[in-house]
Amino acid sequence: MNYIWEVVGRHPTGQQPTGAETIQKLCDRVASSTLLEDRRDAVRALKSLSKKYRMEVGTMAMDHLVRILQTDRTDTEILGYALDTLYNIVCSDEEEEPDDSEEENQQKQEDDMGAQFTDKFIQDPDNITLLLTLLEEFDFHVRWPGVKLLTALLKSQCAQVQGIILVSPMGVSRLMDLLADSREVIRNDGLLLLQQLTKGNTAIQKIVAFENAFERLLEIIIEEGSSDGGIVVEDCLLLLLNLLKNNSSNQNFFKEGSYIQKMKPWFEVGDDNSGWSAQKVTNLHLMLQLVRVMVSPVNSPGATSSCQKAMFQCGLLQQLCTILMATGVPADILTETINTVSEVIRGSEVNQDYFASVNAPSNPPRPAIVVLLMSMVNERQPFVLRCAVLYCFQCFLYKNHKGQGEIVATLLPSTIDANSISAGQLLCGGLFSADSLSNWCAAVALAHALQDNLTQKEQLLRVQLATSLGKPPVSLLQQCTNILSQGDKLNRRGSRVQTKVGLLMLLCTWISNCPIAVMHFLHNQDNVPFLTGQISENLGEDERLVQGLCALLLGICIYYNDNSLENYTKEKLKQLIEKRIGKENFVEKLGFITKHELYSRAAQKPQPAFSAPEHMLFDHEFTKLVKELEGMITKAVLRSSEEEKKEEEVKKTLEQHDSIVTQYKGLIREQDSQINELKEHVTLLTSQNEKLQNNITQQFSQIQQHKDQYNILKLKLGKENQQTGSQAEAAHVNGLQSEELSQLREQLEELQIQNQLLQTQLTEKDSLITSLKAEGVPSAEGSTSDVTELQKEVELLKAEITQLQSERQELLRGSETTAAVPGEDGVYTEKIAELESRLSAQTAETQKLKGEVKTLLESKELMEKEHASATSTAAIMQAEKIKLQQEVQESKKEQDDLLMLLADQDQKILSLKQRLKDLGETIEDEDDLDSRDQFDDDDEEECDE
């Protein structure tokens, strides 16, 4: 202690100062000294006094120590002293275990003191941020005490410190760097720090996982020797459990990162399994727990299924089964391995099939299931091991109809092999043994072979048992009821209750939702009196559960009764309950099941977890059955016959209604199919119409090109006409033009015929529109669009006719005023011939398009008739028909507009004809077809002149 007095300033000459006075002087020296060496010596002295005078140092020196951490960042030695002192203040001394109550109270006071100093330190969140910053310092004397201090703070006030670290920038990432430290002391203490940090905080767990924690932890486990490693492997496994348990996000990340495959080498156990160290047992136990976390029944079914698939594909399940069948494995490891295999195969068809194929290394080889069942029905085996085997058998049969059939088949007469032991024989042996726990386990296991499987319930009715020599065999169902009625012959009262409960659970599971099994059960005249007698008696507290299960069994006989037995119909059984038991009393006894304390425990999770053998009364799947049946049985018992008749009438009405609905559904499906076919037809016609429109557009563009060529040719001919004489003009008119005029007359006649055909088509179209208006076709919207397109096509064709007629007149006028130029008559004739050939080709193609349009109209009219017929057959479509009629009215308006447009178009055609007449050209009207010859004579006279 001399250096302390050196720091204070003098040796004591008289009375020595107290510890508080010394600490106060040291704090003053820390606060006032300007030399770093003086402050360092004072902090070192405070560190040496912090354990003995914890309260004084914490009260007086904490603020000064925090200030040292803030200001003296360059001196690692003083930082280390300050961090060690703070650690001694907030951390309780856990090395010495208390021997008596006084020391226990002292330890509690020290813990409370540490919590108080922790609260004082974290009142300012910047202190935690400062501590995280100091952890980035690589110096051992700063980093190591910093890790220990932060771990102590987390142990004392975990939630508050976690919240501060979570909001601190890069707080978790700084702590993850500790795992990469090359110094094992810091790395190992960093593992302890991360264990405290990740407790119960999902957000921090996710951050740690995404900071590549899984990869680093698995590397450390391999470096330390996997299951043969030391305490470091245990710390890594505990941290992995913190990260994965109840954290679906991290579990998915662990699976997607292919880390499940890296777990397989952990379970490679050699042939020599003797001399397992305690640390190896602990490590392997944690590894098995880690596997179970990934396939726990509380996880989402999709995540569990994918993990089970990955474990089978990588060979992890095969490795676990190897441990399961190995010799020399410690009992607790074997038990946990059985539980792990159970959850790896639960609900997975592939894994269940593989487990069924596993054989024990015996001579001759026996299936693993048989070996496990032998342990379950053996009363000399440890209780926890028997529970684990039962859980494994339940998981093997969970949603496994194939496995259920194989187990039941071993009980059927045709498959029994006298030379080998089967699963069914072991279950029957356990069911009728003197050990009540074997009775219960065998009954529950057999009930799982029947769970949700009507076929196996009926198959099990065929099982016959030879009870004794000279007596006829009895069915398994009857033997179970015989054991129930003879239960009073058992010695121990608790054992009798456990056996009765197991058999009643088996019978309830067996006959529920199976009317044939109910009939077999009621066929025995002794069963119903036994049940009513059990329910009506006033028994003790232990027997109340048996009474409730008897009430449940009798209620199932009522609810699933098909009234095939005249003496035990639904109504007669209800009358029997009312006379001998009372309906209210029956319902009260039925409620004893769910009110039992052990019922709520069993309903929590599938794994049977019991503290003692006598607590094994309920099975998890059976609690689901009780929850499902209790309300239905209560209603069935309390309902009167009149109410049942009314309910049956309601059911019949509902069935009739369902049949009507089914018929309408079929009709609607047919109509939907017809509508879909019509839609496809409309789509096809629409595509054809689009192609025709494209062709018309192309033809129109080609006609426009011909017009342009014609205009150019006319201009050229005009220039040539100015250079020719009157003699050439007369010769040309008398020679070439007469032949040309004949051709033009023929073309004009063809155009007039085309015009007449178009007028006829227009008249047919108008009549079609009128008929559509009268019929009110629901598909008016589609027909209106088609009519509109046809109107456009007619307008385009009329425009083409008008343009060709005007071109013809211009040719006539040009031929009258134009004289042929010597040497160029052949060229002009060739151009005219080319033009005429193109015009003829366009006219032919236009005629073809008109035929296709007419065909389209006819097919469309047929389609509309089919659609109208389909719509008229559906009474359910009346509302939609009203809506469509409104659309028809709108289409009528649109058609009226189209008619007006057509009238305007006709007026324009008439005006154009009048203009031609004014220009001196006689145009043939539709009413003047008889005067065509007269027109031709007049035209020839004009040409001769």
SULJOQUI-V488202 format. One record per residue. N is the residue number from 1. D_CENTER is the distance of its C-alpha to the mean C-alpha in Angstrom with 1 decimal. Layout:
n=N d_center=D_CENTER
n=N d_center=D_CENTER
This chain:
n=1 d_center=70.4
n=2 d_center=73.1
n=3 d_center=70.7
n=4 d_center=69.4
n=5 d_center=72.9
n=6 d_center=73.4
n=7 d_center=70.5
n=8 d_center=71.9
n=9 d_center=75.3
n=10 d_center=77.8
n=11 d_center=78.5
n=12 d_center=79.0
n=13 d_center=82.8
n=14 d_center=82.7
n=15 d_center=79.8
n=16 d_center=76.4
n=17 d_center=73.7
n=18 d_center=70.8
n=19 d_center=67.3
n=20 d_center=66.2
n=21 d_center=69.2
n=22 d_center=68.5
n=23 d_center=64.8
n=24 d_center=65.9
n=25 d_center=68.4
n=26 d_center=65.8
n=27 d_center=63.4
n=28 d_center=66.3
n=29 d_center=67.0
n=30 d_center=63.3
n=31 d_center=63.4
n=32 d_center=66.9
n=33 d_center=67.5
n=34 d_center=67.6
n=35 d_center=67.7
n=36 d_center=64.5
n=37 d_center=66.3
n=38 d_center=67.3
n=39 d_center=63.8
n=40 d_center=62.5
n=41 d_center=65.1
n=42 d_center=64.4
n=43 d_center=60.6
n=44 d_center=61.4
n=45 d_center=63.6
n=46 d_center=60.9
n=47 d_center=58.6
n=48 d_center=61.2
n=49 d_center=61.7
n=50 d_center=58.0
n=51 d_center=57.5
n=52 d_center=60.7
n=53 d_center=60.7
n=54 d_center=57.0
n=55 d_center=57.4
n=56 d_center=60.2
n=57 d_center=58.5
n=58 d_center=55.2
n=59 d_center=57.0
n=60 d_center=59.5
n=61 d_center=58.1
n=62 d_center=54.3
n=63 d_center=54.8
n=64 d_center=57.4
n=65 d_center=55.0
n=66 d_center=52.2
n=67 d_center=54.8
n=68 d_center=55.8
n=69 d_center=52.2
n=70 d_center=52.3
n=71 d_center=55.8
n=72 d_center=56.6
n=73 d_center=53.7
n=74 d_center=56.1
n=75 d_center=57.4
n=76 d_center=55.0
n=77 d_center=57.4
n=78 d_center=57.6
n=79 d_center=53.9
n=80 d_center=53.4
n=81 d_center=56.0
n=82 d_center=54.3
n=83 d_center=50.8
n=84 d_center=52.4
n=85 d_center=54.2
n=86 d_center=51.1
n=87 d_center=49.3
n=88 d_center=52.2
n=89 d_center=52.0
n=90 d_center=48.4
n=91 d_center=47.9
n=92 d_center=49.3
n=93 d_center=51.3
n=94 d_center=49.2
n=95 d_center=51.4
n=96 d_center=53.9
n=97 d_center=52.7
n=98 d_center=54.5
n=99 d_center=57.0
n=100 d_center=57.6
n=101 d_center=56.5
n=102 d_center=58.5
n=103 d_center=56.8
n=104 d_center=53.4
n=105 d_center=54.3
n=106 d_center=55.4
n=107 d_center=52.1
n=108 d_center=50.3
n=109 d_center=52.6
n=110 d_center=51.9
n=111 d_center=48.1
n=112 d_center=48.6
n=113 d_center=50.8
n=114 d_center=48.2
n=115 d_center=45.7
n=116 d_center=48.3
n=117 d_center=49.1
n=118 d_center=45.4
n=119 d_center=45.0
n=120 d_center=48.1
n=121 d_center=46.9
n=122 d_center=43.4
n=123 d_center=44.9
n=124 d_center=45.2
n=125 d_center=41.8
n=126 d_center=43.8
n=127 d_center=45.1
n=128 d_center=41.6
n=129 d_center=41.3
n=130 d_center=44.8
n=131 d_center=43.9
n=132 d_center=40.9
n=133 d_center=43.2
n=134 d_center=45.8
n=135 d_center=43.2
n=136 d_center=43.3
n=137 d_center=47.0
n=138 d_center=47.4
n=139 d_center=50.6
n=140 d_center=50.1
n=141 d_center=52.2
n=142 d_center=49.9
n=143 d_center=46.4
n=144 d_center=46.7
n=145 d_center=48.1
n=146 d_center=45.5
n=147 d_center=42.7
n=148 d_center=44.4
n=149 d_center=45.0
n=150 d_center=41.4
n=151 d_center=40.2
n=152 d_center=42.7
n=153 d_center=41.6
n=154 d_center=37.9
n=155 d_center=39.1
n=156 d_center=41.2
n=157 d_center=39.0
n=158 d_center=35.5
n=159 d_center=33.5
n=160 d_center=36.1
n=161 d_center=36.6
n=162 d_center=32.9
n=163 d_center=32.6
n=164 d_center=35.6
n=165 d_center=34.4
n=166 d_center=31.0
n=167 d_center=32.7
n=168 d_center=35.3
n=169 d_center=35.0
n=170 d_center=34.1
n=171 d_center=34.7
n=172 d_center=32.0
n=173 d_center=32.8
n=174 d_center=36.5
n=175 d_center=35.7
n=176 d_center=33.6
n=177 d_center=36.7
n=178 d_center=38.4
n=179 d_center=36.5
n=180 d_center=38.2
n=181 d_center=41.7
n=182 d_center=44.1
n=183 d_center=45.8
n=184 d_center=44.2
n=185 d_center=45.4
n=186 d_center=43.5
n=187 d_center=40.4
n=188 d_center=40.4
n=189 d_center=41.0
n=190 d_center=38.3
n=191 d_center=35.9
n=192 d_center=37.2
n=193 d_center=36.8
n=194 d_center=33.1
n=195 d_center=32.5
n=196 d_center=33.9
n=197 d_center=32.2
n=198 d_center=28.6
n=199 d_center=29.1
n=200 d_center=26.7
n=201 d_center=25.8
n=202 d_center=22.2
n=203 d_center=23.3
n=204 d_center=26.1
n=205 d_center=24.1
n=206 d_center=21.7
n=207 d_center=24.9
n=208 d_center=26.6
n=209 d_center=23.8
n=210 d_center=23.7
n=211 d_center=27.5
n=212 d_center=27.3
n=213 d_center=28.0
n=214 d_center=26.2
n=215 d_center=28.4
n=216 d_center=31.5
n=217 d_center=31.1
n=218 d_center=30.5
n=219 d_center=33.6
n=220 d_center=35.6
n=221 d_center=34.7
n=222 d_center=35.9
n=223 d_center=39.0
n=224 d_center=39.9
n=225 d_center=39.7
n=226 d_center=36.2
n=227 d_center=36.8
n=228 d_center=40.5
n=229 d_center=40.4
n=230 d_center=41.7
n=231 d_center=40.6
n=232 d_center=38.9
n=233 d_center=36.3
n=234 d_center=35.7
n=235 d_center=35.3
n=236 d_center=32.7
n=237 d_center=30.7
n=238 d_center=30.9
n=239 d_center=29.7
n=240 d_center=26.7
n=241 d_center=25.9
n=242 d_center=26.1
n=243 d_center=23.7
n=244 d_center=21.0
n=245 d_center=21.3
n=246 d_center=18.8
n=247 d_center=17.6
n=248 d_center=14.0
n=249 d_center=14.7
n=250 d_center=17.8
n=251 d_center=16.4
n=252 d_center=14.0
n=253 d_center=17.1
n=254 d_center=19.2
n=255 d_center=17.2
n=256 d_center=16.9
n=257 d_center=20.6
n=258 d_center=21.6
n=259 d_center=23.3
n=260 d_center=22.4
n=261 d_center=24.7
n=262 d_center=27.4
n=263 d_center=27.4
n=264 d_center=28.9
n=265 d_center=32.5
n=266 d_center=32.5
n=267 d_center=32.8
n=268 d_center=35.5
n=269 d_center=38.2
n=270 d_center=41.6
n=271 d_center=43.8
n=272 d_center=46.0
n=273 d_center=44.0
n=274 d_center=47.1
n=275 d_center=47.7
n=276 d_center=44.3
n=277 d_center=44.8
n=278 d_center=43.3
n=279 d_center=41.5
n=280 d_center=39.9
n=281 d_center=38.8
n=282 d_center=37.2
n=283 d_center=35.5
n=284 d_center=34.1
n=285 d_center=33.0
n=286 d_center=31.0
n=287 d_center=29.5
n=288 d_center=28.3
n=289 d_center=26.8
n=290 d_center=25.0
n=291 d_center=23.4
n=292 d_center=22.5
n=293 d_center=20.8
n=294 d_center=18.3
n=295 d_center=17.6
n=296 d_center=18.3
n=297 d_center=17.1
n=298 d_center=16.4
n=299 d_center=13.6
n=300 d_center=9.9
n=301 d_center=9.8
n=302 d_center=7.7
n=303 d_center=10.2
n=304 d_center=13.0
n=305 d_center=12.7
n=306 d_center=12.8
n=307 d_center=15.7
n=308 d_center=17.4
n=309 d_center=17.4
n=310 d_center=18.9
n=311 d_center=21.5
n=312 d_center=22.6
n=313 d_center=22.9
n=314 d_center=24.9
n=315 d_center=27.1
n=316 d_center=26.4
n=317 d_center=26.0
n=318 d_center=29.3
n=319 d_center=31.0
n=320 d_center=30.0
n=321 d_center=31.4
n=322 d_center=34.5
n=323 d_center=35.0
n=324 d_center=34.4
n=325 d_center=37.3
n=326 d_center=39.5
n=327 d_center=42.8
n=328 d_center=44.0
n=329 d_center=40.6
n=330 d_center=41.1
n=331 d_center=40.0
n=332 d_center=37.6
n=333 d_center=35.9
n=334 d_center=35.8
n=335 d_center=34.2
n=336 d_center=31.5
n=337 d_center=30.9
n=338 d_center=30.5
n=339 d_center=27.9
n=340 d_center=26.0
n=341 d_center=26.1
n=342 d_center=25.0
n=343 d_center=21.7
n=344 d_center=21.2
n=345 d_center=21.6
n=346 d_center=20.0
n=347 d_center=17.6
n=348 d_center=17.8
n=349 d_center=20.0
n=350 d_center=21.3
n=351 d_center=22.3
n=352 d_center=23.8
n=353 d_center=25.9
n=354 d_center=27.1
n=355 d_center=28.2
n=356 d_center=30.0
n=357 d_center=32.0
n=358 d_center=33.1
n=359 d_center=36.9
n=360 d_center=39.0
n=361 d_center=41.9
n=362 d_center=44.6
n=363 d_center=47.3
n=364 d_center=46.3
n=365 d_center=42.6
n=366 d_center=40.6
n=367 d_center=36.8
n=368 d_center=35.2
n=369 d_center=33.9
n=370 d_center=37.6
n=371 d_center=38.8
n=372 d_center=36.3
n=373 d_center=37.1
n=374 d_center=40.8
n=375 d_center=40.1
n=376 d_center=38.3
n=377 d_center=41.2
n=378 d_center=43.8
n=379 d_center=45.0
n=380 d_center=46.6
n=381 d_center=43.2
n=382 d_center=41.8
n=383 d_center=39.8
n=384 d_center=36.7
n=385 d_center=36.7
n=386 d_center=36.8
n=387 d_center=33.9
n=388 d_center=31.9
n=389 d_center=32.8
n=390 d_center=31.8
n=391 d_center=28.3
n=392 d_center=28.1
n=393 d_center=29.2
n=394 d_center=26.7
n=395 d_center=23.8
n=396 d_center=25.2
n=397 d_center=25.2
n=398 d_center=21.8
n=399 d_center=20.1
n=400 d_center=22.7
n=401 d_center=24.8
n=402 d_center=26.7
n=403 d_center=27.8
n=404 d_center=28.7
n=405 d_center=30.9
n=406 d_center=32.6
n=407 d_center=33.5
n=408 d_center=34.9
n=409 d_center=36.7
n=410 d_center=38.8
n=411 d_center=40.3
n=412 d_center=41.4
n=413 d_center=45.1
n=414 d_center=44.5
n=415 d_center=42.5
n=416 d_center=44.5
n=417 d_center=46.2
n=418 d_center=49.2
n=419 d_center=49.4
n=420 d_center=46.0
n=421 d_center=43.9
n=422 d_center=40.6
n=423 d_center=37.7
n=424 d_center=38.8
n=425 d_center=42.3
n=426 d_center=41.2
n=427 d_center=39.1
n=428 d_center=42.1
n=429 d_center=44.4
n=430 d_center=42.4
n=431 d_center=42.1
n=432 d_center=45.9
n=433 d_center=47.0
n=434 d_center=49.1
n=435 d_center=46.4
n=436 d_center=44.4
n=437 d_center=41.5
n=438 d_center=41.4
n=439 d_center=41.5
n=440 d_center=38.5
n=441 d_center=36.4
n=442 d_center=37.3
n=443 d_center=36.6
n=444 d_center=33.1
n=445 d_center=32.4
n=446 d_center=33.7
n=447 d_center=31.7
n=448 d_center=28.5
n=449 d_center=29.8
n=450 d_center=29.8
n=451 d_center=26.5
n=452 d_center=24.8
n=453 d_center=27.1
n=454 d_center=29.8
n=455 d_center=31.4
n=456 d_center=32.2
n=457 d_center=33.5
n=458 d_center=35.9
n=459 d_center=36.8
n=460 d_center=37.7
n=461 d_center=40.2
n=462 d_center=42.3
n=463 d_center=42.8
n=464 d_center=46.5
n=465 d_center=48.1
n=466 d_center=51.7
n=467 d_center=52.7
n=468 d_center=56.4
n=469 d_center=59.2
n=470 d_center=60.9
n=471 d_center=58.2
n=472 d_center=55.8
n=473 d_center=52.1
n=474 d_center=49.7
n=475 d_center=46.1
n=476 d_center=43.5
n=477 d_center=42.5
n=478 d_center=46.2
n=479 d_center=46.7
n=480 d_center=43.9
n=481 d_center=45.6
n=482 d_center=49.0
n=483 d_center=47.8
n=484 d_center=46.6
n=485 d_center=50.0
n=486 d_center=51.9
n=487 d_center=49.9
n=488 d_center=52.9
n=489 d_center=54.7
n=490 d_center=52.5
n=491 d_center=54.2
n=492 d_center=51.7
n=493 d_center=50.3
n=494 d_center=47.0
n=495 d_center=46.5
n=496 d_center=47.2
n=497 d_center=44.5
n=498 d_center=41.9
n=499 d_center=42.9
n=500 d_center=42.8
n=501 d_center=39.4
n=502 d_center=38.0
n=503 d_center=39.6
n=504 d_center=38.7
n=505 d_center=35.0
n=506 d_center=35.3
n=507 d_center=37.1
n=508 d_center=34.7
n=509 d_center=31.7
n=510 d_center=33.9
n=511 d_center=35.2
n=512 d_center=32.2
n=513 d_center=30.9
n=514 d_center=33.6
n=515 d_center=36.8
n=516 d_center=38.7
n=517 d_center=38.4
n=518 d_center=39.5
n=519 d_center=42.5
n=520 d_center=43.4
n=521 d_center=43.2
n=522 d_center=45.3
n=523 d_center=47.8
n=524 d_center=49.3
n=525 d_center=51.7
n=526 d_center=51.5
n=527 d_center=47.8
n=528 d_center=47.8
n=529 d_center=51.0
n=530 d_center=49.6
n=531 d_center=46.5
n=532 d_center=48.5
n=533 d_center=51.0
n=534 d_center=48.4
n=535 d_center=46.8
n=536 d_center=50.2
n=537 d_center=51.8
n=538 d_center=52.1
n=539 d_center=50.8
n=540 d_center=50.1
n=541 d_center=47.1
n=542 d_center=45.8
n=543 d_center=46.1
n=544 d_center=44.1
n=545 d_center=40.8
n=546 d_center=42.4
n=547 d_center=43.5
n=548 d_center=40.1
n=549 d_center=38.6
n=550 d_center=41.6
n=551 d_center=40.8
n=552 d_center=37.2
n=553 d_center=38.5
n=554 d_center=41.0
n=555 d_center=38.4
n=556 d_center=36.2
n=557 d_center=39.4
n=558 d_center=39.8
n=559 d_center=36.3
n=560 d_center=35.7
n=561 d_center=39.4
n=562 d_center=40.1
n=563 d_center=43.8
n=564 d_center=45.1
n=565 d_center=47.6
n=566 d_center=50.3
n=567 d_center=51.1
n=568 d_center=47.6
n=569 d_center=45.9
n=570 d_center=43.5
n=571 d_center=46.4
n=572 d_center=48.8
n=573 d_center=46.4
n=574 d_center=45.8
n=575 d_center=49.5
n=576 d_center=50.0
n=577 d_center=47.7
n=578 d_center=49.4
n=579 d_center=52.9
n=580 d_center=52.4
n=581 d_center=49.6
n=582 d_center=48.9
n=583 d_center=45.6
n=584 d_center=45.2
n=585 d_center=46.2
n=586 d_center=43.7
n=587 d_center=40.8
n=588 d_center=42.0
n=589 d_center=42.1
n=590 d_center=38.6
n=591 d_center=37.4
n=592 d_center=39.0
n=593 d_center=35.9
n=594 d_center=33.4
n=595 d_center=36.1
n=596 d_center=36.7
n=597 d_center=35.9
n=598 d_center=34.6
n=599 d_center=32.2
n=600 d_center=30.2
n=601 d_center=30.2
n=602 d_center=28.9
n=603 d_center=26.1
n=604 d_center=24.7
n=605 d_center=23.3
n=606 d_center=23.5
n=607 d_center=26.1
n=608 d_center=29.6
n=609 d_center=31.3
n=610 d_center=34.9
n=611 d_center=37.8
n=612 d_center=40.4
n=613 d_center=40.6
n=614 d_center=41.9
n=615 d_center=38.7
n=616 d_center=36.7
n=617 d_center=36.4
n=618 d_center=32.8
n=619 d_center=29.8
n=620 d_center=26.3
n=621 d_center=25.2
n=622 d_center=28.4
n=623 d_center=27.7
n=624 d_center=24.6
n=625 d_center=27.0
n=626 d_center=29.6
n=627 d_center=27.3
n=628 d_center=26.4
n=629 d_center=30.0
n=630 d_center=32.1
n=631 d_center=31.7
n=632 d_center=32.1
n=633 d_center=35.2
n=634 d_center=36.7
n=635 d_center=36.5
n=636 d_center=37.8
n=637 d_center=40.8
n=638 d_center=41.7
n=639 d_center=41.5
n=640 d_center=44.9
n=641 d_center=45.7
n=642 d_center=46.0
n=643 d_center=42.6
n=644 d_center=41.2
n=645 d_center=43.1
n=646 d_center=41.8
n=647 d_center=38.3
n=648 d_center=39.0
n=649 d_center=40.4
n=650 d_center=37.4
n=651 d_center=35.2
n=652 d_center=37.6
n=653 d_center=37.5
n=654 d_center=33.7
n=655 d_center=33.8
n=656 d_center=36.4
n=657 d_center=34.4
n=658 d_center=31.4
n=659 d_center=33.7
n=660 d_center=35.0
n=661 d_center=31.5
n=662 d_center=30.7
n=663 d_center=33.9
n=664 d_center=33.2
n=665 d_center=29.8
n=666 d_center=31.6
n=667 d_center=34.1
n=668 d_center=31.7
n=669 d_center=29.9
n=670 d_center=33.4
n=671 d_center=34.2
n=672 d_center=31.0
n=673 d_center=31.9
n=674 d_center=35.4
n=675 d_center=34.4
n=676 d_center=32.2
n=677 d_center=35.2
n=678 d_center=37.4
n=679 d_center=35.1
n=680 d_center=35.2
n=681 d_center=39.0
n=682 d_center=39.2
n=683 d_center=37.2
n=684 d_center=39.6
n=685 d_center=42.6
n=686 d_center=41.4
n=687 d_center=41.0
n=688 d_center=44.5
n=689 d_center=45.8
n=690 d_center=44.5
n=691 d_center=46.2
n=692 d_center=49.4
n=693 d_center=49.2
n=694 d_center=48.8
n=695 d_center=51.8
n=696 d_center=53.8
n=697 d_center=53.0
n=698 d_center=54.1
n=699 d_center=57.3
n=700 d_center=57.9
n=701 d_center=57.7
n=702 d_center=60.1
n=703 d_center=62.5
n=704 d_center=62.4
n=705 d_center=63.3
n=706 d_center=66.2
n=707 d_center=67.4
n=708 d_center=67.5
n=709 d_center=69.4
n=710 d_center=71.8
n=711 d_center=72.5
n=712 d_center=73.3
n=713 d_center=75.5
n=714 d_center=77.3
n=715 d_center=78.0
n=716 d_center=79.4
n=717 d_center=81.6
n=718 d_center=82.8
n=719 d_center=84.0
n=720 d_center=85.7
n=721 d_center=87.4
n=722 d_center=89.2
n=723 d_center=91.0
n=724 d_center=92.2
n=725 d_center=95.5
n=726 d_center=96.3
n=727 d_center=97.5
n=728 d_center=94.2
n=729 d_center=92.4
n=730 d_center=94.5
n=731 d_center=94.1
n=732 d_center=90.4
n=733 d_center=90.2
n=734 d_center=92.4
n=735 d_center=90.7
n=736 d_center=87.0
n=737 d_center=85.9
n=738 d_center=87.2
n=739 d_center=84.9
n=740 d_center=82.0
n=741 d_center=82.6
n=742 d_center=82.5
n=743 d_center=79.1
n=744 d_center=77.9
n=745 d_center=79.3
n=746 d_center=77.3
n=747 d_center=74.1
n=748 d_center=74.9
n=749 d_center=75.3
n=750 d_center=71.9
n=751 d_center=70.2
n=752 d_center=71.9
n=753 d_center=70.6
n=754 d_center=67.1
n=755 d_center=67.5
n=756 d_center=68.6
n=757 d_center=65.6
n=758 d_center=63.2
n=759 d_center=65.0
n=760 d_center=64.5
n=761 d_center=60.8
n=762 d_center=60.6
n=763 d_center=62.4
n=764 d_center=59.9
n=765 d_center=57.1
n=766 d_center=58.6
n=767 d_center=59.0
n=768 d_center=55.4
n=769 d_center=54.3
n=770 d_center=56.7
n=771 d_center=55.2
n=772 d_center=51.7
n=773 d_center=52.9
n=774 d_center=54.5
n=775 d_center=51.5
n=776 d_center=48.9
n=777 d_center=46.3
n=778 d_center=42.7
n=779 d_center=41.9
n=780 d_center=44.7
n=781 d_center=42.5
n=782 d_center=42.0
n=783 d_center=45.7
n=784 d_center=47.0
n=785 d_center=45.3
n=786 d_center=46.8
n=787 d_center=50.2
n=788 d_center=50.1
n=789 d_center=49.4
n=790 d_center=52.3
n=791 d_center=54.6
n=792 d_center=53.8
n=793 d_center=54.7
n=794 d_center=58.0
n=795 d_center=58.9
n=796 d_center=58.4
n=797 d_center=60.6
n=798 d_center=63.2
n=799 d_center=63.2
n=800 d_center=63.8
n=801 d_center=66.7
n=802 d_center=68.2
n=803 d_center=67.9
n=804 d_center=69.5
n=805 d_center=72.3
n=806 d_center=73.0
n=807 d_center=73.0
n=808 d_center=75.4
n=809 d_center=77.8
n=810 d_center=77.6
n=811 d_center=78.5
n=812 d_center=81.4
n=813 d_center=82.7
n=814 d_center=82.3
n=815 d_center=84.1
n=816 d_center=87.0
n=817 d_center=87.6
n=818 d_center=86.8
n=819 d_center=89.2
n=820 d_center=88.4
n=821 d_center=89.1
n=822 d_center=91.1
n=823 d_center=89.0
n=824 d_center=85.7
n=825 d_center=85.8
n=826 d_center=83.7
n=827 d_center=81.0
n=828 d_center=80.8
n=829 d_center=80.7
n=830 d_center=77.9
n=831 d_center=75.8
n=832 d_center=76.5
n=833 d_center=75.6
n=834 d_center=72.3
n=835 d_center=71.4
n=836 d_center=72.3
n=837 d_center=70.3
n=838 d_center=67.2
n=839 d_center=67.8
n=840 d_center=68.1
n=841 d_center=64.8
n=842 d_center=63.0
n=843 d_center=64.6
n=844 d_center=63.6
n=845 d_center=60.0
n=846 d_center=60.0
n=847 d_center=61.3
n=848 d_center=58.6
n=849 d_center=55.9
n=850 d_center=57.6
n=851 d_center=57.3
n=852 d_center=53.5
n=853 d_center=53.1
n=854 d_center=55.0
n=855 d_center=52.8
n=856 d_center=49.7
n=857 d_center=51.2
n=858 d_center=51.9
n=859 d_center=48.4
n=860 d_center=47.0
n=861 d_center=49.3
n=862 d_center=48.2
n=863 d_center=44.5
n=864 d_center=45.2
n=865 d_center=47.1
n=866 d_center=44.2
n=867 d_center=41.7
n=868 d_center=44.2
n=869 d_center=44.6
n=870 d_center=40.8
n=871 d_center=40.5
n=872 d_center=43.5
n=873 d_center=42.0
n=874 d_center=39.0
n=875 d_center=40.1
n=876 d_center=36.7
n=877 d_center=37.0
n=878 d_center=40.1
n=879 d_center=38.5
n=880 d_center=37.3
n=881 d_center=40.8
n=882 d_center=42.4
n=883 d_center=40.2
n=884 d_center=41.2
n=885 d_center=44.8
n=886 d_center=44.7
n=887 d_center=43.6
n=888 d_center=46.5
n=889 d_center=48.9
n=890 d_center=47.6
n=891 d_center=48.0
n=892 d_center=51.6
n=893 d_center=52.4
n=894 d_center=51.0
n=895 d_center=53.2
n=896 d_center=56.2
n=897 d_center=55.7
n=898 d_center=55.6
n=899 d_center=58.8
n=900 d_center=60.4
n=901 d_center=59.4
n=902 d_center=60.8
n=903 d_center=64.0
n=904 d_center=64.2
n=905 d_center=63.8
n=906 d_center=66.6
n=907 d_center=68.8
n=908 d_center=68.2
n=909 d_center=69.1
n=910 d_center=72.3
n=911 d_center=73.2
n=912 d_center=72.8
n=913 d_center=75.0
n=914 d_center=77.6
n=915 d_center=77.6
n=916 d_center=78.3
n=917 d_center=81.1
n=918 d_center=82.5
n=919 d_center=82.4
n=920 d_center=84.7
n=921 d_center=82.2
n=922 d_center=82.2
n=923 d_center=78.6
n=924 d_center=78.1
n=925 d_center=76.2
n=926 d_center=74.4
n=927 d_center=77.4
n=928 d_center=80.0
n=929 d_center=78.9
n=930 d_center=82.3
n=931 d_center=84.1
n=932 d_center=82.4
n=933 d_center=85.7
n=934 d_center=87.7
n=935 d_center=85.2
n=936 d_center=85.6
n=937 d_center=89.4
n=938 d_center=89.3
n=939 d_center=87.0
n=940 d_center=89.4
n=941 d_center=92.3
n=942 d_center=90.6
n=943 d_center=89.9
n=944 d_center=93.6
n=945 d_center=94.8
